[in-house]
Amino acid sequence: MKKILLILVLFSTSLFAEKSENRIISLAPSITEILCALDLQNEIVGVTDFCKDPYKQSDFSNKSIGGLINPNFEAMLKFRPSVIFTLKSKANHTSKLKKYGLNVIELDHHNLPGVFKSIQVIGKKCGKADQANALYEKLNSLLVDKDTANGKRVLITISRLSSKSKVRLWVAGNDGYYSKILNLCGAKNAYQASERFSQITLEALIKINPDVILLIRDPVSEEEALAEKKEWQKFSTIEAIKNDDFHIITGDEVMIPGPRFPKLLKKFQKILIK
């Protein structure tokens, strides 16, 4: 019986797709932000629990398909999507959705060029090619590398010492995203692992000895910021701490690669270009 119901849902999905230009499901916050930047909010029928519209603050509360790792496939089928946008890193989702005969498009958000290219892919698919190309050109024009030979060595972390995570820090590697932003500021990543984020010990932090430390995270209160800075001051032998070059960069755009990249770049430039 369950298989019969599934077939009926899929059949109605294909019929509906013929009558509607776009019924879009997004399986990542970064994808949702691109859709919203292209004024496709009203054509989104499903998003993850972590997706938001940072521009017009659309209400997606009744469009949830679950989390990033374990989305609800039955919910997605009920939304009868004409297209589902997902990330290449979620290939297991793609294979399962394609078994249901759904139109799935994978996007690469591992680096800035990939993020920008996905804007064009989405725009072309959803009838917003001109708007997407204009946004692509605007963002791509910012990718002008500076000479980093004598640039500062910067460590980017998402871990708060004041949160009592005592022995390890999550730090950004040479991933093509944060490392690229550093290059655009004439700086370089102090941690050269290829993974986007890795855990290191506090002993490794001391050995890396960065010139600058950037803690990126959601907004914190002034009290929390002071408490965090106090914890980092315990590592007074590190150049960044010794020279008062520890900074907290906040905002929900700092963890979501997408059209708000210029805003994040300006935050990095304010600290690193003096």
Stockholm file with secondary structure:
# STOCKHOLM 1.0

chainA/1-274         MKKILLILVLFSTSLFAEKSENRIISLAPSITEILCALDLQNEIVGVTDFCKDPYKQSDFSNKSIGGLINPNFEAMLKFRPSVIFTLKSKANHTSKLKKYGLNVIELDHHNLPGVFKSIQVIGKKCGKADQANALYEKLNSLLVDKDTANGKRVLITISRLSSKSKVRLWVAGNDGYYSKILNLCGAKNAYQASERFSQITLEALIKINPDVILLIRDPVSEEEALAEKKEWQKFSTIEAIKNDDFHIITGDEVMIPGPRFPKLLKKFQKILIK
#=GR chainA/1-274 SS CHHHHHHHHHHHHHHHHHHCSCCEEESSHHHHHHHHHTTCGGGEEEBCTTCCCTTTCCCCTTCBCBCSSSBCHHHHHHTCCSEEEEEGGGHHHHHHHHHTTCCEEEECCSSHHHHHHHHHHHHHHTTCHHHHHHHHHHHHTTCCCCCCTTCCEEEEECCCGGGTCCSEEEEECSCSSHHHHHHHTTCEESCCCSSSEEEEEHHHHHHHCCSEEEEEESCCCHHHHHHHHHHHTTCTTSHHHHTTCEEEEESGGGGSCSTTHHHHHHHHHHHHCC
#=GC SS_cons         CHHHHHHHHHHHHHHHHHHCSCCEEESSHHHHHHHHHTTCGGGEEEBCTTCCCTTTCCCCTTCBCBCSSSBCHHHHHHTCCSEEEEEGGGHHHHHHHHHTTCCEEEECCSSHHHHHHHHHHHHHHTTCHHHHHHHHHHHHTTCCCCCCTTCCEEEEECCCGGGTCCSEEEEECSCSSHHHHHHHTTCEESCCCSSSEEEEEHHHHHHHCCSEEEEEESCCCHHHHHHHHHHHTTCTTSHHHHTTCEEEEESGGGGSCSTTHHHHHHHHHHHHCC
//
